[in-house]
Amino acid sequence: MAQPTDKKKFDLDTLVRVLKLAFPYKRVALLAIFLAVILAPLGIAQPAIVQLMIDDYVLVGDVSGLTFWALVVAVLLVVMAVTRYAFIYSSNWLGQSIIRDLRIKVFSHINSLRLSYFDKTPIGTSTTRTINDIQSINSVFAEGVITIIADLLMIFAVLAIMIHTSWKLTLICLTTMPFLILASYVFKEAVKKSYQQVRTQIQKMNAFLQERITGMRIVQFFNAEAQEKASFSEINAGLRKANINAILYYAIFFPTVDLIAAASLALMVWWGAQDVARAGGVTLGALVAFPIYINMLFRPIRVLADKFNTLQMGLVAAERVFAVLDRTDQIENTGTVAPEKLIGEVSFKNVWFAYVDNDWILKDLSFELKKNETLAIVGSTGSGKTTITNIINRFYEYQKGDICIDGVPIREYEMYALRSRMAMVLQDVFLFTGSVLDNISLRDPDITREEVIEAAKMIGAHEFIEKLPGGYDYDVQERGATLSMGQRQLISFVRALVFDPDILILDEATSSVDPETEGVIQHAIEKLMDARTSIVIAHRLSTIRNANNIMVLEKGEIKELGPHDELVELENGRYRELYEMQFLEMAE
């Protein structure tokens, strides 16, 4: 028994939290509520006037009075139309304004989350939260709370005027109401369940499509189109089934309500016609007005269950969105040190790090890197090389020890100020849809076109960029698919240089480059590393042999540390083994 109560309480808490989003637009919200309130009396005025016209003017042949009240009805209809337009527009404007702000808030929050969130969460799920789920929250305002208030006011107003007109006819009409309430409840519960299934299937489809479209090269290379088509067909069939279930419930419910309304009308006419003939019974005008009242009563009840479901689904979507906003996966940015330049001295002091619990990736790691020195890191896959670059940027938080830059623990730096003085070039270069210029400057207004061109000339990328159609305005397709690996790498080097970092990190930046392009890349690396503290992770000898020191990592521990000439002379040394197995073969 406690579980449903908790669920209702949670839904109420979520509703309150959603409604608080309207606070910046409280005037528009109050206007929409006010319009909802006045629509009820405007709606019931029409049949009341019709009853008055029949009883007091039609039956006595008063044409002039009938004409006057006909004009009143016409004016009333115009006022209702304008009021309803204002109500629909204001409530939808309110909803769209709120979800606009909420999308920005969710996107900004996702940007601030640790990379561990993205390691565990499919991109399609985040996309669903930011687009589909937030769009559903709009229904809480456009089709939910405010319209439900308007419908409830209409129901109570119609019932009040019906009882005032004829309590007997009202009781006759309400004899079918228990059937309507039962049908509405069954429909609400069934559609709620089907909507949840639809949301789940949409999330699955978004995640599936994002992964397969991103990995289309692999799908086609391994001729996996048939298998992926079968998987997509299964998910698509699930979405179709969920939608059909929802449609089925609508197809059953609305005709059922029509039948109940028709039965109510038939009972009213049957009894009312007899009562008109009796002295002191209902008037003919009341008998004519009552079908209009019945329609006005059943119409909001007919859609009320559907609107409650819409509201519930909006709250389910809000619950998911708030779950993202409530995540505390952000790196704590409590530091205050924000230098304009860094000296570039890096030190690791007994650093321990694990992605999960106590599964340590780095174990008691200690080393120092002086200004303008280059440290090359080598080791087998999984030894912790990339992890070092991730925690120095504060993409992940280390658990033990300390990392200092210029003698200051990195947690004491303002995070964005620290990252602005560092640059990272990865093996898998990511380019956004947009021009080459935008991909280099990342749309930073402080970086001019002239600075980008100057950096490209220094790196050696200017010539190939100029040959592209449109040069620096060439439209790079998604992920830079129209450019070669070497060209993408050169653009990433220009990007790093134009931000003028004090500390440079190269994470296997040349491992996928062909030997012919490597000469150009090597020149770019030398320019980029000039007079900068650099950390280099590489598989190629040419990239690391000139480093001041080479660190050999094995299962998160330093096995060897020193210059190339010293390490290569160590008998049975790990670096010498790697050199002979890998680097020497590449050099030959």
Secondary structure, 3 states (H helix, E strand, C coil): CHHHHHHHHHHHHHHHHHHHCCHHHHHHHHHHHHHHHHHHHHHHHHHHHHHHHHHHHHCCCCHHHHHHHHHHHHHHHHHHHHHHHHHHHHHHHHHHHHHHHHHHHHHHHHHHECHHHHHHCCHHHHHHHHHHHHHHHHHHHHHHHHHHHHHHHHHHHHHHHHHHHCHHHHHHHHCCHHHHHHHHHHHHHHHHHHHHHHHHHHHHHHHHHHHHHHCHHHHHHCCCHHHHHHHHHHHHHHHHHHHHHHHHHHHHHHHHHHHHHHHHHHHHHHHHHHHHHCCCCCCHHHHHHHHHHHHHHHHHHHHHHHHHHHHHHHHHHHHHHHHHHCCCCECCCCCCECCCCCCCCEEEEEEEEECCCCCEEEEEEEEEECCCCEEEEEECCCCCHHHHHHHHCCCCCCCEEEEEECCEEHHHECHHHHHHCEEEEECCCCCCCEEHHHHHHCCCCCCCHHHHHHHHHHHCCHHHHHHCCCHHHCEECHHHCCCCHHHHHHHHHHHHHHCCCCEEEEECCCCCCCHHHHHHHHHHHHHHHCCCEEEEECCCHHHHCCCCEEEEEECCEEEEEECHHHHCCCCCCHHHHHHHHHHHHHHC
